[in-house]
Structures are given as structure tokens and as C-alpha cells.
Amino acid sequence: MNSADSELTDLDEQGVQRALTLLPQHAGPPKLVPEEVIRRITSRREAYRMCVRESQFSAGEVAAYLGIDEAQFSRILKADASDANKRHLDDDKEHLLELVCGNMIPTQWAAYQRGYELRRRETALEKENRELRERLDEVEREFQILHKHGVLPKRDG
């Protein structure tokens, strides 16, 4: 297929290569930062700036991965409440920003502004382990009660 839409330009290939070099550098999902950090943030833009600052990448590198012109991304990061154009990231780009930067500062800030906090959901394995530990603790308490009241014989040892 030789349509213009299906061919990569040199610039597109560079962008794809850039994305591939950034992705493997973070182990696991984006990390949560301490609430004390989130409390000091006063705007979504500041959350974006902090997100980039806490990463190991420059704003230009992040912009390249997001597929945003570096100058446009710089304007998004620098805009303030008085900016008439109200430049912003859409939800998909904000999600990618967090993935690239390796932290969830914008999402944490949004949740905090609404009176919530984020925490990772328990996986099935973590749930099973927690339930087994709780059951083991319960059996241990029962054993101690039975032993204390002489229902169980003393151990030879």
C-alpha cells in the first residue's frame, strides 16, 4: 500500500525511534508521589511541570514522545491562568505524559483537588496472599487459645 497516510516520513521515523528509546526506561507503572508534594501544587499546569521535573527527561524529550511540537509543549507548561488561549493536554496526552515521566502527578493532583487520594488496586495474587495471611493469623489465635486452656497437649521439645 503506497498511500501518503501509510508511509512514514523521516520525521515520523525519528519520532517512533525516540518513543522506543524512552519507553523501556521505566520499570512498571507510573509511581505515586507523596501527598506533601501534591499539596504544594496550585494548578494543573504546575502539575504538568512537576511531572516533567520529577522525570529523568527534558521537556523537549517528553514533547517528542507525546508527538507535540517542543515549542507548543513549552507554551502548555508555561501558560498561566491569565493566558487567553488556555493551552492544555487532552486526556490521552496527559495519560502518555504520566507514562513517559514515570509518575502520576497530574492525576494525583486532580484527585486531591476533589478530596480523594489514589492508591493502586490490589492484584488477585496480592488479595489471595492477604486472605491467606489473615486466615493464618486466625488459626494461630485459635491455637494459642486452645493451648492456653490445656485443650492441646504440650509440645515435646
Order of alpha helices (4+ residues) and beta strands (2+ residues): alpha-alpha-alpha-alpha-alpha-alpha-alpha-alpha
